[in-house]
Amino acid sequence: MDLDQQLAVSTKRAELARRQLEEIAELDRKLGERSEDYRLGAMARLSHEIGETEAERGGCLAEARQRNDVAGRMERLVKLGISSQIRSAEAQASQEATATRCQMADERLQRFKTELAAAEKGIYLRSDANDVPYSQQQRERLVLRRQELETDLLQNSSRSAQLAAEIAEERARLDRLQHYDLSLPAAHVVWSVAASPGSMVTEGQSVFDFADCERRFIVVELPERDFEKIKAGDAAAVRLIGSRDWKTGQVRQVRGSAAYADDRLLAARVQRPDPGNITVEISLPPNETAADHNGSCDIGRLAEVRFERRADGLLHLVSSKLKWLTARLDLDQSSL
């Protein structure tokens, strides 16, 4: 639940950052259009001012030429004595004033052209404006905000991916804790169920007992005088009661009547031998290891066993007392 909550928060933050980026992109587009409109408007205004200044300069130059002509004539009239010196001085003053106005118009024209060249690059040189308009300044602020949001989006997206992987692993772990898929080993059968469905299982508790059909053996009781005659590894003929087939088994161990036997892992009950007798364990042949159709592996059946005796060089068959066929258990623990 904690990981799910963290994932939800990271996902929401990533979605919020993504929406803010989309809004910033839209606002940036609008500000870009405004900046472009402002630039085009400023260029158009400067173009008109340049046109006006050129027209004013043209009129001023025409007037300056006229003033020059008048001043020349007045100077000639003064030399002829027809006009006074004062009138000539006034004409020269008017000529200089017109020339000065023409020069100012020319300088103003150059200034407008410089502002127009700067406006084409998005820079505005008027004293009543910044180098860039307000819209462009806002776009620059949005660039910084966009970088912060992109960093936040990347961090939250990476965090969400990491949390999703952790949640998947945690759910898989919980699934493993909630149930256990057991694959029954080959040649094993479920012998007993120690727990009921829905019950609590503690560590170390046995839930199922499996019988290993590959490790079946027969327990035979013989007189103790045969102890030295039967050795581990000797062959023995085995026939299950009810069957006509004789199989060749192998003596696994021989124990005296006073020996302790650990039968906790046995599927069948093995009686202790009478005083003066010995216990012989005989493993069944390997080709008899598969579990049968009723799932009992013949555990608990009676069997007839015959041994070879070579004491006098002759073959003597000895039939043992019928004892219980048993098998060792492989304990396995599992969750219900």
Residue pairs with C-beta under 8 A, 6 or more apart in sequence:
3 163
3 166
3 167
3 170
4 167
6 159
6 163
7 160
7 163
7 164
7 167
10 156
10 159
10 160
10 163
11 156
11 160
13 152
13 156
14 153
14 156
14 157
14 160
17 149
17 150
17 152
17 153
17 156
18 153
20 149
21 146
21 149
21 150
21 153
24 142
24 145
24 146
24 149
25 146
27 142
28 139
28 142
28 146
31 135
31 136
31 138
31 139
31 142
32 135
32 139
34 133
34 135
35 122
35 132
35 133
35 135
35 136
35 139
38 133
38 135
39 119
39 120
39 122
39 133
42 119
42 124
43 116
43 119
43 120
46 112
46 115
46 116
46 119
47 116
49 112
50 109
50 112
50 113
50 116
53 105
53 108
53 109
53 112
54 109
56 105
57 102
57 105
57 106
57 109
60 98
60 101
60 102
60 105
61 102
63 98
63 102
64 95
64 98
64 99
64 102
67 91
67 94
67 95
67 98
67 99
68 95
70 91
70 94
70 95
71 88
71 91
71 92
71 94
71 95
74 83
74 87
74 88
74 91
74 92
75 88
75 91
77 83
77 87
77 88
78 84
78 85
78 87
78 88
114 125
115 124
115 125
115 126
118 124
118 125
122 132
122 136
123 131
123 132
124 130
124 131
124 132
124 133
125 131
130 137
177 335
178 335
179 335
180 334
180 335
182 208
182 332
182 334
184 190
184 210
185 210
185 212
185 330
187 212
187 213
187 214
187 289
187 290
187 291
188 210
188 211
188 212
188 213
188 291
188 330
189 210
189 211
189 213
189 291
189 295
189 296
189 297
190 208
190 209
190 210
190 211
190 295
191 209
191 210
191 211
191 267
191 299
191 329
192 208
192 209
193 207
193 208
193 209
194 205
194 206
194 207
194 208
194 209
195 201
195 205
195 206
195 207
195 336
196 336
197 336
198 336
199 336
201 207
201 335
201 336
204 333
205 333
206 331
206 333
207 332
207 333
207 334
207 335
207 336
208 332
208 333
208 334
209 267
209 329
209 331
209 332
210 329
210 330
210 331
210 332
211 267
211 297
211 299
211 327
211 329
211 330
212 327
212 328
212 329
212 330
213 289
213 290
213 291
213 297
213 327
214 286
214 289
215 283
215 327
215 328
216 283
216 284
216 288
216 289
216 297
216 298
216 299
216 325
216 326
216 327
217 252
217 281
217 282
217 283
217 284
217 325
217 326
217 327
217 328
218 238
218 249
218 281
218 282
218 284
218 303
218 305
218 323
218 325
218 326
219 270
219 279
219 280
219 281
219 323
219 324
219 325
219 326
220 279
220 280
220 281
220 282
220 305
220 320
220 321
220 323
221 271
221 273
221 274
221 277
221 278
221 279
221 280
221 320
221 321
221 323
222 230
222 277
222 278
222 280
222 318
222 320
222 321
223 276
223 277
223 278
224 256
224 257
224 276
224 277
224 278
226 278
226 318
227 254
227 256
227 278
229 309
229 311
230 251
230 254
230 280
230 307
231 251
231 254
232 251
232 252
232 253
232 254
233 250
233 251
234 250
234 251
234 307
234 308
235 248
235 249
235 250
235 251
235 308
236 248
236 249
236 250
236 251
236 282
236 305
236 306
236 307
236 308
237 246
237 247
237 248
237 249
237 305
237 306
237 307
237 317
238 246
238 247
238 248
238 249
238 282
238 284
238 285
238 303
238 304
238 305
239 245
239 246
239 247
239 303
239 304
240 298
240 301
240 302
240 303
240 304
240 325
241 301
241 302
241 303
241 304
241 322
242 301
247 284
247 285
247 287
247 288
248 285
249 282
249 283
249 284
249 285
249 305
250 282
250 283
251 280
251 281
251 282
252 281
252 282
252 283
253 280
253 281
254 278
254 279
254 280
254 281
255 261
255 278
255 279
255 281
256 278
256 279
257 272
257 273
257 274
257 275
257 276
257 277
257 278
257 279
259 279
261 270
261 272
261 279
263 269
263 270
265 328
265 329
265 331
266 326
266 327
266 328
266 329
267 299
267 300
267 326
267 327
267 328
267 329
268 299
268 300
268 324
268 325
268 326
268 327
269 324
269 326
270 279
270 323
270 324
270 326
271 323
271 324
273 279
280 320
282 305
291 297
292 298
297 327
298 325
299 325
299 326
299 327
300 324
300 325
300 326
301 324
301 325
302 322
302 323
302 324
302 325
303 322
303 323
303 325
304 319
304 320
304 322
305 319
305 320
306 317
306 318
306 319
306 320
307 317
307 318
307 320
308 315
308 316
308 317
309 315
309 316
309 318
